[in-house]
Amino acid sequence: MLLSLKEAIPLVIRLLEPDGEMLCLVRPLFEVADPQIRRTGIIDNPGIYRQILKELVGFTESIGLRVLGITNSPVTGNKGTKEFFLWLGQGGPFAGRDIHKDIDVAVSEAAKLKAYSK
């Protein structure tokens, strides 16, 4: 079963046109390696979100995609876990944005969100 975007994105690339784009929902619990976090479902350190997003950006660029944008999702996971959107396109690195600044802004904005409640 696919969980990580690092597993799913290479499969989706095959479906894209040469100038195709995709919008990915980044669910950090599926990207984090720490077994404690995966077990509890709680990420309370903004640095972990930054690390996950930076690793995903590096991965996508290494397989020939360009990052067109990144932002936080306005909805949190069940335990308040923050989620993000990653906009990707074919064609290598995109020089028009400061992606690391975008990551910092997305994580800062996500930190302001209240946890989802049913």
DSSP file (Angstrom, degrees, kcal/mol; ACC not computed):
  #  RESIDUE AA STRUCTURE BP1 BP2  ACC     N-H-->O    O-->H-N    N-H-->O    O-->H-N    TCO  KAPPA ALPHA  PHI   PSI    X-CA   Y-CA   Z-CA
    1    1 A M              0   0    0      0, 0.0     2,-0.3     0, 0.0     0, 0.0   0.000 360.0 360.0 360.0 129.7    0.0    0.0    0.0
    2    2 A L        +     0   0    0      1,-0.2     3,-0.1     5,-0.1     0, 0.0  -0.590 360.0 150.3 -77.0 133.1    1.4    3.4   -1.0
    3    3 A L        +     0   0    0     -2,-0.3     2,-0.2     1,-0.2    -1,-0.2   0.615  50.5  68.8-125.3 -48.1    1.6    5.9    1.8
    4    4 A S  S >> S-     0   0    0      1,-0.1     4,-1.8    25,-0.1     3,-1.3  -0.493  72.3-134.1 -81.3 144.3    4.5    8.3    1.1
    5    5 A L  H 3> S+     0   0    0      1,-0.3     4,-2.8     2,-0.2    -1,-0.1   0.772 106.4  69.6 -63.5 -24.7    4.4   10.8   -1.8
    6    6 A K  H 34 S+     0   0    0      1,-0.2    -1,-0.3     2,-0.2    25,-0.0   0.757 106.9  38.1 -65.2 -22.2    8.0    9.6   -2.5
    7    7 A E  H <> S+     0   0    0     -3,-1.3     4,-0.5     2,-0.1    -2,-0.2   0.808 121.0  43.6 -91.5 -37.3    6.3    6.3   -3.6
    8    8 A A  H >X S+     0   0    0     -4,-1.8     4,-1.9     1,-0.2     3,-0.8   0.888 102.2  62.8 -79.6 -41.1    3.3    7.8   -5.3
    9    9 A I  H 3X S+     0   0    0     -4,-2.8     4,-2.3     1,-0.3    -1,-0.2   0.894  98.7  54.6 -58.2 -45.2    4.7   10.7   -7.3
   10   10 A P  H 3> S+     0   0    0      0, 0.0     4,-0.7     0, 0.0    -1,-0.3   0.842 110.0  49.2 -59.3 -29.8    7.0    8.6   -9.5
   11   11 A L  H << S+     0   0    0     -3,-0.8     3,-0.5    -4,-0.5     4,-0.3   0.890 110.8  48.7 -73.0 -39.4    3.9    6.6  -10.5
   12   12 A V  H >X S+     0   0    0     -4,-1.9     3,-2.0     1,-0.2     4,-0.7   0.838  98.1  69.1 -70.1 -33.3    1.8    9.7  -11.3
   13   13 A I  H >< S+     0   0    0     -4,-2.3     3,-1.3     1,-0.3    -1,-0.2   0.864  91.1  62.0 -52.9 -37.3    4.6   11.2  -13.4
   14   14 A R  T 3< S+     0   0    0     -4,-0.7    -1,-0.3    -3,-0.5    -2,-0.2   0.732 102.7  50.8 -63.8 -21.2    4.0    8.5  -16.0
   15   15 A L  T <4 S+     0   0    0     -3,-2.0    -1,-0.3    -4,-0.3    -2,-0.2   0.592  92.7  97.9 -90.8 -12.2    0.4    9.9  -16.5
   16   16 A L  S << S-     0   0    0     -3,-1.3     6,-0.0    -4,-0.7    -3,-0.0  -0.472  73.3-122.7 -82.6 146.6    1.4   13.5  -17.0
   17   17 A E    >   -     0   0    0     -2,-0.2     3,-2.4     4,-0.1    73,-0.2  -0.352  44.7 -93.4 -69.3 164.6    1.8   15.3  -20.3
   18   18 A P  T 3  S+     0   0    0      0, 0.0    -1,-0.1     0, 0.0    -2,-0.1   0.799 131.1  34.7 -55.5 -29.5    5.3   16.8  -20.8
   19   19 A D  T 3  S+     0   0    0     70,-0.1    -2,-0.0     2,-0.0    -3,-0.0   0.094  95.9 137.7-109.2  22.3    4.1   20.1  -19.4
   20   20 A G    <   -     0   0    0     -3,-2.4    70,-2.1    -7,-0.1     2,-0.3  -0.186  35.6-157.5 -70.7 159.8    1.7   18.5  -16.9
   21   21 A E  E     -A   89   0A   0     68,-0.2     2,-0.3     2,-0.0    68,-0.2  -0.903   4.1-162.8-132.0 159.5    1.2   19.5  -13.3
   22   22 A M  E     -A   88   0A   0     66,-2.6    66,-3.1    -2,-0.3     2,-0.5  -0.995  13.1-144.4-143.5 149.3    0.0   17.9  -10.1
   23   23 A L  E     -A   87   0A   0     -2,-0.3     2,-0.4    64,-0.2    64,-0.2  -0.969  23.3-164.0-113.8 121.2   -1.3   19.1   -6.8
   24   24 A C  E     -A   86   0A   0     62,-2.9    62,-2.5    -2,-0.5     2,-0.7  -0.866  17.4-138.6-110.6 136.5   -0.3   16.8   -3.9
   25   25 A L  E     -A   85   0A   0     -2,-0.4     2,-0.8    60,-0.2    60,-0.2  -0.849  21.8-147.9 -88.8 116.8   -1.7   16.7   -0.4
   26   26 A V  E     -A   84   0A   0     58,-3.6    58,-1.9    -2,-0.7    47,-0.1  -0.785  14.4-173.3 -89.4 113.8    1.3   16.3    2.0
   27   27 A R    >>  -     0   0    0     -2,-0.8     3,-2.6    56,-0.2     4,-0.5  -0.883  11.4-157.5-106.9  98.2    0.2   14.3    5.0
   28   28 A P  H >> S+     0   0    0      0, 0.0     4,-2.0     0, 0.0     3,-1.3   0.754  86.2  65.8 -53.4 -30.6    3.3   14.5    7.2
   29   29 A L  H 34 S+     0   0    0      1,-0.3    12,-0.1     2,-0.2   -25,-0.1   0.788 102.8  49.4 -63.8 -23.8    2.4   11.4    9.2
   30   30 A F  H <4 S+     0   0    0     -3,-2.6    -1,-0.3     1,-0.1   -27,-0.1   0.562 115.5  43.8 -87.8  -9.0    2.9    9.4    6.0
   31   31 A E  H << S+     0   0    0     -3,-1.3    -2,-0.2    -4,-0.5     2,-0.2   0.660  90.2  96.1-106.3 -22.4    6.3   11.1    5.3
   32   32 A V     <  -     0   0    0     -4,-2.0    17,-0.0     1,-0.1    16,-0.0  -0.458  54.5-159.2 -77.9 141.9    7.9   11.0    8.8
   33   33 A A        +     0   0    0     -2,-0.2    -1,-0.1     4,-0.0    -4,-0.0   0.697  59.1 108.7 -90.3 -21.6   10.3    8.2    9.6
   34   34 A D     >  -     0   0    0      1,-0.2     4,-2.2     2,-0.1     5,-0.2  -0.411  57.5-155.4 -64.2 115.8   10.1    8.6   13.4
   35   35 A P  H  > S+     0   0    0      0, 0.0     4,-2.2     0, 0.0     5,-0.2   0.824  91.7  58.0 -64.1 -31.2    8.2    5.5   14.7
   36   36 A Q  H  > S+     0   0    0      2,-0.2     4,-2.5     1,-0.2     5,-0.3   0.932 109.1  44.4 -63.3 -45.6    7.0    7.4   17.8
   37   37 A I  H  > S+     0   0    0      1,-0.2     4,-2.9     2,-0.2     5,-0.5   0.920 113.0  50.9 -65.8 -43.3    5.4   10.1   15.8
   38   38 A R  H  < S+     0   0    0     -4,-2.2    -1,-0.2     1,-0.2    -2,-0.2   0.876 113.3  46.9 -61.5 -36.4    3.8    7.5   13.4
   39   39 A R  H  < S+     0   0    0     -4,-2.2    -2,-0.2    -5,-0.2    -1,-0.2   0.920 120.9  34.4 -72.5 -45.0    2.4    5.6   16.4
   40   40 A T  H  < S-     0   0    0     -4,-2.5    -2,-0.2    -5,-0.2    -3,-0.2   0.779  93.2-139.0 -83.3 -26.7    1.0    8.6   18.3
   41   41 A G     <  +     0   0    0     -4,-2.9     2,-0.5    -5,-0.3    40,-0.2   0.689  61.2 124.8  76.1  17.5    0.0   10.6   15.3
   42   42 A I        +     0   0    0     -5,-0.5     2,-0.5    -6,-0.2    -1,-0.2  -0.948  35.1 177.1-119.8 125.6    1.2   13.8   16.9
   43   43 A I        +     0   0    0     -2,-0.5    39,-0.2    36,-0.2   -14,-0.0  -0.961  11.0 162.0-121.4 110.5    3.7   16.2   15.5
   44   44 A D        +     0   0    0     -2,-0.5    -1,-0.1    37,-0.1     3,-0.1   0.261  50.6  85.7-113.1  11.1    4.2   19.2   17.8
   45   45 A N    >>  -     0   0    0      1,-0.1     3,-1.5     2,-0.0     4,-1.0  -0.946  60.9-156.3-117.1 113.3    7.5   20.5   16.5
   46   46 A P  H 3> S+     0   0    0      0, 0.0     4,-2.3     0, 0.0     5,-0.2   0.797  93.3  67.1 -57.1 -27.7    7.3   22.9   13.5
   47   47 A G  H 3> S+     0   0    0      1,-0.2     4,-2.5     2,-0.2     5,-0.1   0.833  95.3  55.3 -62.0 -32.2   10.9   21.9   12.6
   48   48 A I  H <> S+     0   0    0     -3,-1.5     4,-2.5     2,-0.2    -1,-0.2   0.913 107.1  49.4 -67.7 -41.7    9.7   18.4   11.7
   49   49 A Y  H  X S+     0   0    0     -4,-1.0     4,-2.6     2,-0.2     5,-0.2   0.932 111.7  49.3 -60.8 -44.9    7.2   19.9    9.3
   50   50 A R  H  X S+     0   0    0     -4,-2.3     4,-2.8     1,-0.2     5,-0.2   0.928 111.3  49.3 -59.8 -45.4    9.9   22.0    7.7
   51   51 A Q  H  X S+     0   0    0     -4,-2.5     4,-2.5     1,-0.2    -1,-0.2   0.924 111.3  49.0 -61.1 -45.7   12.2   19.0    7.4
   52   52 A I  H  X S+     0   0    0     -4,-2.5     4,-2.2     1,-0.2    -1,-0.2   0.931 113.9  45.9 -59.8 -46.8    9.5   16.9    5.8
   53   53 A L  H  X S+     0   0    0     -4,-2.6     4,-2.4     1,-0.2    -2,-0.2   0.903 112.6  49.7 -66.2 -41.2    8.7   19.6    3.3
   54   54 A K  H  X S+     0   0    0     -4,-2.8     4,-2.5    -5,-0.2    -1,-0.2   0.896 111.0  50.2 -65.0 -38.9   12.3   20.3    2.4
   55   55 A E  H  X S+     0   0    0     -4,-2.5     4,-2.5    -5,-0.2    -2,-0.2   0.905 110.9  49.1 -65.0 -40.7   13.0   16.6    1.9
   56   56 A L  H  X S+     0   0    0     -4,-2.2     4,-2.9     2,-0.2     5,-0.2   0.910 110.6  50.4 -64.9 -41.4   10.0   16.3   -0.4
   57   57 A V  H  X S+     0   0    0     -4,-2.4     4,-2.4     2,-0.2     5,-0.2   0.940 112.1  47.5 -60.7 -47.3   11.1   19.4   -2.4
   58   58 A G  H  X S+     0   0    0     -4,-2.5     4,-1.9     1,-0.2    -2,-0.2   0.907 113.0  49.3 -60.2 -42.3   14.6   17.9   -2.7
   59   59 A F  H  X S+     0   0    0     -4,-2.5     4,-1.0     2,-0.2    -2,-0.2   0.942 111.3  47.7 -62.7 -48.6   13.1   14.5   -3.8
   60   60 A T  H ><>S+     0   0    0     -4,-2.9     5,-2.5     1,-0.2     3,-0.5   0.895 112.8  48.5 -64.2 -39.0   10.8   16.0   -6.4
   61   61 A E  H ><5S+     0   0    0     -4,-2.4     3,-1.5     1,-0.2    -1,-0.2   0.858 105.9  58.9 -67.1 -33.3   13.6   18.1   -7.9
   62   62 A S  H 3<5S+     0   0    0     -4,-1.9    -1,-0.2     1,-0.3    -2,-0.2   0.732 105.7  49.0 -69.2 -20.7   15.9   15.1   -8.0
   63   63 A I  T <<5S-     0   0    0     -4,-1.0    -1,-0.3    -3,-0.5    -2,-0.2   0.204 128.7 -93.9-104.0  15.6   13.4   13.2  -10.2
   64   64 A G  T < 5S+     0   0    0     -3,-1.5    28,-2.6     1,-0.3    27,-1.1   0.593  82.4 127.3  92.1  11.8   13.0   16.1  -12.6
   65   65 A L  E   < -B   90   0A   0     -5,-2.5     2,-0.4    26,-0.2    -1,-0.3  -0.669  48.5-138.7 -96.9 157.0   10.0   18.0  -11.3
   66   66 A R  E     -B   89   0A   0     23,-3.2    23,-2.3    -2,-0.3     2,-0.7  -0.918  15.9-126.6-112.4 143.9    9.8   21.7  -10.5
   67   67 A V  E     +B   88   0A   0     -2,-0.4    21,-0.2    21,-0.2    27,-0.2  -0.800  26.1 178.7 -90.3 116.3    8.1   23.0   -7.4
   68   68 A L  E     -     0   0A   0     19,-2.7     2,-0.3    -2,-0.7    20,-0.2   0.704  63.1 -25.6 -90.5 -23.5    5.6   25.6   -8.4
   69   69 A G  E     -B   87   0A   0     18,-1.3    18,-2.7    28,-0.1    -1,-0.3  -0.954  47.6-154.3-179.6 162.4    4.2   26.3   -5.0
   70   70 A I  E     +B   86   0A   0     -2,-0.3     2,-0.3    16,-0.2    16,-0.2  -0.976  21.9 157.7-150.7 137.2    3.6   25.1   -1.5
   71   71 A T  E     -B   85   0A   0     14,-2.0    14,-3.2    -2,-0.3     2,-0.2  -0.959  40.0 -94.4-152.0 167.3    1.1   26.2    1.1
   72   72 A N  E     -B   84   0A   0     -2,-0.3    12,-0.3    12,-0.3    35,-0.1  -0.553  36.9-116.8 -84.2 153.2   -0.7   24.9    4.2
   73   73 A S        -     0   0    0     10,-3.0    10,-0.3    -2,-0.2    -1,-0.0  -0.676  15.4-135.1 -81.7 142.6   -4.0   23.2    4.1
   74   74 A P  S    S+     0   0    0      0, 0.0     2,-0.4     0, 0.0    -1,-0.1   0.545  89.0  70.1 -75.5  -4.2   -6.8   25.1    5.9
   75   75 A V  S    S-     0   0    0      8,-0.1     8,-0.4    38,-0.1     2,-0.2  -0.928  73.4-148.7-115.4 136.2   -7.9   21.7    7.5
   76   76 A T        -     0   0    0     -2,-0.4     6,-0.2    38,-0.3     5,-0.1  -0.555  24.7 -99.8 -96.3 165.8   -5.9   19.8   10.1
   77   77 A G    >   -     0   0    0      4,-3.6     3,-2.0    -2,-0.2    39,-0.8  -0.177  50.5 -84.7 -72.6 176.5   -5.7   16.1   10.6
   78   78 A N  T 3  S+     0   0    0      1,-0.3    40,-0.1     2,-0.1    -1,-0.1   0.813 129.9  39.9 -56.7 -35.5   -7.7   14.4   13.4
   79   79 A K  T 3  S-     0   0    0    -38,-0.2    -1,-0.3    36,-0.1   -36,-0.2   0.085 129.8 -88.6-103.7  23.4   -5.1   15.0   16.1
   80   80 A G  S <  S+     0   0    0     -3,-2.0    -2,-0.1     1,-0.3     2,-0.1   0.529  73.2 159.7  85.3   5.7   -4.3   18.5   14.9
   81   81 A T        -     0   0    0    -40,-0.2    -4,-3.6    -5,-0.1    -1,-0.3  -0.414  39.7-123.7 -63.5 134.3   -1.6   17.4   12.5
   82   82 A K        -     0   0    0    -39,-0.2     2,-0.3    -6,-0.2    -6,-0.1  -0.523  25.8-162.7 -80.2 146.0   -0.9   20.0    9.9
   83   83 A E        -     0   0    0     -8,-0.4   -10,-3.0   -10,-0.3     2,-0.3  -0.888   3.5-160.3-128.0 161.2   -1.2   19.2    6.2
   84   84 A F  E     -AB  26  72A   0    -58,-1.9   -58,-3.6    -2,-0.3     2,-0.4  -0.905  16.3-126.9-140.1 160.2    0.1   21.0    3.2
   85   85 A F  E     -AB  25  71A   0    -14,-3.2   -14,-2.0    -2,-0.3     2,-0.5  -0.946  18.3-165.2-111.0 134.9   -0.3   21.3   -0.6
   86   86 A L  E     -AB  24  70A   0    -62,-2.5   -62,-2.9    -2,-0.4     2,-0.6  -0.978   6.3-156.8-121.4 116.7    2.6   20.8   -2.9
   87   87 A W  E     -AB  23  69A   0    -18,-2.7   -19,-2.7    -2,-0.5   -18,-1.3  -0.848  19.4-178.2 -99.1 120.2    2.2   22.0   -6.5
   88   88 A L  E     -AB  22  67A   0    -66,-3.1   -66,-2.6    -2,-0.6     2,-0.3  -0.861  10.8-175.2-122.9 151.5    4.5   20.3   -8.9
   89   89 A G  E     -AB  21  66A   0    -23,-2.3   -23,-3.2    -2,-0.3     3,-0.3  -0.958  30.8-101.1-140.0 160.3    5.2   20.5  -12.7
   90   90 A Q  E    S+ B   0  65A   0    -70,-2.1   -25,-0.2    -2,-0.3   -26,-0.1  -0.420  85.4  66.0 -72.0 152.9    7.3   18.7  -15.2
   91   91 A G  S    S-     0   0    0    -27,-1.1   -26,-0.2    -2,-0.1    -1,-0.2   0.657  94.3 -86.0 115.0  18.2   10.6   20.3  -16.4
   92   92 A G  S    S-     0   0    0    -28,-2.6    -3,-0.1    -3,-0.3   -30,-0.1  -0.154  81.2  -6.8  83.1-178.1   13.2   20.5  -13.6
   93   93 A P        -     0   0    0      0, 0.0     2,-0.6     0, 0.0   -27,-0.2  -0.132  61.7-137.1 -57.2 145.3   13.8   23.2  -10.9
   94   94 A F    >   -     0   0    0    -27,-0.2     3,-0.6   -29,-0.1   -27,-0.1  -0.924  12.4-167.6-108.5 118.3   11.7   26.3  -11.0
   95   95 A A  T 3   +     0   0    0     -2,-0.6    -1,-0.1     1,-0.2   -29,-0.0   0.466  68.7  86.0 -86.9  -1.3   13.8   29.5  -10.4
   96   96 A G  T 3  S+     0   0    0      2,-0.0     2,-0.3     3,-0.0    -1,-0.2   0.549  87.1  47.0 -81.1  -6.3   10.8   31.8   -9.9
   97   97 A R  S <  S-     0   0    0     -3,-0.6     2,-1.1   -30,-0.1     3,-0.1  -0.938  72.8-127.3-134.8 154.4   10.2   31.2   -6.2
   98   98 A D    >>  -     0   0    0     -2,-0.3     4,-2.3     1,-0.2     3,-0.5  -0.800  31.6-176.2 -95.8  89.6   12.1   31.0   -3.0
   99   99 A I  H 3> S+     0   0    0     -2,-1.1     4,-2.5     1,-0.3    -1,-0.2   0.836  78.0  56.4 -61.7 -35.5   10.7   27.6   -2.0
  100  100 A H  H 3> S+     0   0    0      2,-0.2     4,-2.0     1,-0.2    -1,-0.3   0.878 109.0  47.2 -66.6 -35.3   12.4   27.6    1.4
  101  101 A K  H <> S+     0   0    0     -3,-0.5     4,-2.5     2,-0.2    -2,-0.2   0.911 110.5  52.7 -67.7 -42.0   10.7   30.9    2.3
  102  102 A D  H  X S+     0   0    0     -4,-2.3     4,-2.7     1,-0.2    -2,-0.2   0.884 108.0  51.7 -59.9 -38.6    7.4   29.4    1.1
  103  103 A I  H  X S+     0   0    0     -4,-2.5     4,-2.6     2,-0.2     5,-0.2   0.939 109.3  49.2 -63.1 -46.6    8.0   26.4    3.4
  104  104 A D  H  X S+     0   0    0     -4,-2.0     4,-2.3     1,-0.2    -2,-0.2   0.909 113.3  46.9 -59.4 -42.9    8.6   28.7    6.3
  105  105 A V  H  X S+     0   0    0     -4,-2.5     4,-2.8     2,-0.2     5,-0.2   0.926 112.2  50.1 -65.2 -44.9    5.4   30.7    5.6
  106  106 A A  H  X S+     0   0    0     -4,-2.7     4,-2.3     1,-0.2    -2,-0.2   0.911 112.9  45.9 -61.2 -43.5    3.3   27.6    5.1
  107  107 A V  H  X S+     0   0    0     -4,-2.6     4,-1.9     2,-0.2    -1,-0.2   0.901 113.3  50.0 -67.7 -40.2    4.5   26.1    8.4
  108  108 A S  H  X S+     0   0    0     -4,-2.3     4,-0.6    -5,-0.2    -2,-0.2   0.915 113.0  46.1 -63.7 -43.2    4.0   29.4   10.2
  109  109 A E  H >< S+     0   0    0     -4,-2.8     3,-0.9     1,-0.2     4,-0.4   0.892 110.6  53.3 -66.8 -39.4    0.5   29.7    8.8
  110  110 A A  H >< S+     0   0    0     -4,-2.3     3,-1.6     1,-0.2    -1,-0.2   0.865 100.3  62.0 -63.0 -35.7   -0.3   26.1    9.7
  111  111 A A  H 3< S+     0   0    0     -4,-1.9    -1,-0.2     1,-0.3    -2,-0.2   0.753  97.5  59.0 -62.9 -23.4    0.8   26.7   13.3
  112  112 A K  T << S+     0   0    0     -3,-0.9    -1,-0.3    -4,-0.6    -2,-0.2   0.631  85.4 102.4 -80.0 -14.0   -2.0   29.2   13.6
  113  113 A L  S <  S-     0   0    0     -3,-1.6     2,-0.2    -4,-0.4     3,-0.1  -0.433  70.9-128.0 -75.5 143.0   -4.7   26.7   12.8
  114  114 A K        -     0   0    0     -2,-0.1   -38,-0.3     1,-0.1   -34,-0.1  -0.599  38.1 -91.9 -82.9 150.7   -6.9   25.2   15.5
  115  115 A A        -     0   0    0     -2,-0.2    -1,-0.1     1,-0.1   -37,-0.1  -0.314  45.9-102.3 -62.9 144.0   -7.1   21.4   15.6
  116  116 A Y        -     0   0    0    -39,-0.8     2,-0.4   -35,-0.1    -1,-0.1  -0.405  40.1-168.6 -63.8 138.2  -10.0   19.8   13.7
  117  117 A S              0   0    0     -2,-0.1   -38,-0.0    -3,-0.1   -39,-0.0  -0.999 360.0 360.0-134.3 140.6  -12.9   18.7   15.8
  118  118 A K              0   0    0     -2,-0.4    -1,-0.1   -40,-0.1    -2,-0.0   0.447 360.0 360.0 -82.1 360.0  -15.8   16.5   14.8
